Structure formats: C-alpha cells, structure tokens
Amino acid sequence: MALGEIPEDVKIFAVLATALRPGGRLLVAESIFDPHYVRREKVRSQAAAAGLVEQSLEGNGVAYM
C-alpha cells in the first residue's frame, strides 16, 4: 500500500523485477481506504510492462492483493 507514494516517473516495477531472484514473487496489496490507492488495472499493466506475470488475485471492490 505504498505504490501511490512513489512518483509517477519512477518505473518501480522495472526496478523490482531486477531485484527479484529468478522465480521470485512480488506481492502487491492495495485498499481503497488508502488516500493514494492505485487501481488494480494500473498495477497489472505497469507490472506486465516490466515483464512481471500475474499469478493470482485475491480481493474485492475494497481491497486486493
């Protein structure tokens, strides 16, 4: 729940992708109660652009991970 705190021009998922070990996993969690909430579609597209592949999704209209 910190993605909204990172400036837009920082390509955080590209940085995180290089920091992960081969086969490593990244967990992203967001809640609409966070004033800097990042929509799931935006996270999905930015992560995919960095070469990360979504493996699962849990959540509802209030929060996801």
Secondary structure, 3 states (H helix, E strand, C coil): CCHHHCCCCCCHHHHHHHHCCCCCCCCCCEECCCCCCCCHHHHHHHHHHCCCCCCCCCECCCEEC
